[in-house]
Amino acid sequence: MPHHPGLRTAAAALLSAAFLSPALAADAFTDAMVAAYGPYREALFRTNGQSQLESAQAIARAQQAWAEVLARFGQRAPAPYDRDPAFADSLGRVKAVYDTAAKEIAAGQLAQAHETLEAARDIQAELRQRNGVVVFSDHMNAYHLEMERALIDGPKWLQQDGHTLRLVAQAGVLAYLVARLREQAPASLKADADFERALAAVEASVNQLREAAQSQDLARTKAALGQVKAPYSRLFLRFG
């Protein structure tokens, strides 16, 4: 999966505001957007697999959920979004992403649909960022961005002099961001045993990568890098 400039900007904003209290969802639109994010996550997950039928069903649910958001807010943005001139455009762009992905799924192009759907995450993150709203998904996105950097660039780093040293640093970034996930999770998630198990699995994968990279054992580091994505994917599907 490619890097996404919008998410990188959002990640940087989160990192720079690490010691500030984040804005909490306190308006009807943000709540509706967060609710519609569940079907979106499922569509993203399904298109990363092999089932065209499951992908088609998932994108249909995502489209329906977003249609409800558009019906409620497409003509009138509530505060704090009411001063954003690009609000309606962002909502329309998300719909266009879903519509394009649905066509790609119908054509059996699941991998392409998955890449198409990634853009919807960027658009929603940028929309919140422009309006000073931070939700738990933004912290998940920040982790995802740096995890992708490790997965994409990590194998290249391991072929260079120093081998594991750059992954030691990147594992440190992931460790910081996974700690933020624990800190910023809403109370309802912190009280959920399934969330705790899923988050603990992500933490364990990061610790394993960092310890392997610090050992400078190339084979061990490659193996640990290969174990990073699956725990995050499970956490994202349920709680992202």
C-alpha positions, 0 to 999 in steps of 0.5 A: 500500500502506498504512502498517503500525504494527507495521513502523513500531515495528520500524523505530524499534527498528532505528534506535534500535539502529543502533550495537548488534550485532543478535541473530542467528538461533540457534534452530530456530524462527527458522531455520524461519520464515526458510525459510518466508519465501521462499514468502511473498515469492513469494506477495506478489510474485505477487499484485501481478501479474495471474496468478491461477494463479501467485498460487494456486500461490504461496499454496499453497506459502506455506501448506504451508511455514507448515503445516510450521512449525506442525507443528514448533513450534505446540505447543511454542515453543523458546527464546527464544520459550518465554516469549512468551504470544502465540507460538501466537496469532501462528503462528495469525494468520499461518495465518489471513492465508494462508487468507484470501488463498487465498480472495481469490485463488480469487475473483480478488481479487489486489489484496485478497489482496496487501494481506491478505498484507502483515499476515503480514510485520507479525505475524512482525516483531512476533513476533521483536521481542517476543523480541529476535530480529533477522534480515536481513528486519527490515532489509528491512522497515525500508527497505520502510516508509520507501520506502512513505512516499516513494511514498505521501506523496512526490507530495503533498509535490511539490504543496506549497511547497518541492516537493522539500525533504521528499523530500531528507530522505526520500531521506536516510532511505532512503540510511541504510537501504540502507546498513544492508542492506549492513552487516547482510547475512549473509556468504552474501549478501555473497558472492552476485554476484546479491545485490550487483547487486540491492542496487546497483540499490536504492542507485542508485535512492536516489542518483538520487532524492536527487540529483534532489530536491536539484536541485529539478527537479520533473519529474526528481524525479517521474521518479526517484520512479517508479524506486524501487520496482522495484529493491527489489521484485526484491531482496525477491523473491530475498533479502528 
